[in-house]
Amino acid sequence: MWLADAQSYTIEMIDPSVRFFGREAAVVSFLFRDRDISTAGDTLVSTGALGYMLERIDGKWKVARVHHAGALPEDLASVATRR
């Protein structure tokens, strides 16, 4: 499972953008660079783009959908290709 053996994980947001669609929906999008250091000391660095579709439900912003573009970690890539 992705990040199951992570000792540390960091993600850098690059050029974030927020677009509102009325008062009840928004999209947050950004480029990213992340770094995963496993408990064995292995380092994995990846880059890509992320988008979060948000809905305001009962006055609180909730993530409704996530879009990821870029190389997926191997265990997630195998799940995505089965669909």
Sequence and secondary structure as in RCSB ss.txt:
>XXXX:A:sequence
MWLADAQSYTIEMIDPSVRFFGREAAVVSFLFRDRDISTAGDTLVSTGALGYMLERIDGKWKVARVHHAGALPED
LASVATRR
>XXXX:A:secstr
 TTTTEEEEEEEEEEEEEEEETTTEEEEEEEEEEEEEETTS EEEEEEEEEEEEEEETTEEEEEEEEEEE   HH
HHHHHHH 
